[in-house]
Amino acid sequence: MEITKDTHLADLIAQYPWLKAEMAKVNEKFKMLNTPVGKIMLGKATIAEMSIKGLINQHINQ
């Protein structure tokens, strides 16, 4: 699988199912991926979008 900034998170997790749990370990905000809203986001969000959200949330929490 070629991973680019446009890769959808759902495709990535389908290929690497353990990734969702690992993302939550790296940034607590990614725990929301296990919620109903998070499951909807999985199909829409790209790697670039999730990276930005993770970094913004990380800076806010510091």
N, C-alpha and C positions, 0 to 999 in steps of 0.2 A: 504494500500500500504506500503510495506517495502522499506524504503529508505536507500540505501547504497552508497558508493563512486562510484560504477559502474552504478548507476541509470542514465539513460539518461534524460537530461533536458527536452526534448520534452514530455517524459512520465510524468514527474513531473508537467509540465505546463498543460498537458491534464487533470490531476487529480485536479490541483489547478490553474485555469486560472488567478486568481488575482496575482499570484506569479511574473509574468513577470514585471508588473508595480511596485511591491514592490522591486524587485531586482534593478530596475533603481533608486529608491529612496535611496537605500543603497549605491550604487556605480554608478556614472554617466556613466561609461563605459558599463554597462549593457543595456543602452538605445539602443545600436546597435542591440539588439535582435529584434527590430521592423523594421529593414532594411531587404532588400532581402538577403544579405549575412548572417545576423543574423538568419534568418529563416532557412537557410541551416545548420548553426551551431547547431541550436536547435536539429536537428535529430542526430547529430554526437557527440556532447559534453556530457560528463558525469559530475556529480556533482563535482567530484575531479578535473577535468580539469577547470571547471568554477571557482571553489574556488581558484585555483592557479592563474588564470588570474586576478581575482578580487583583490587578495592580492598583487600581483606584481604591478598592476596598482595603487593601493592605496598607496603603498610605493613610487612609482615614483612621484606621485602627491604631496607628502608631502614636 
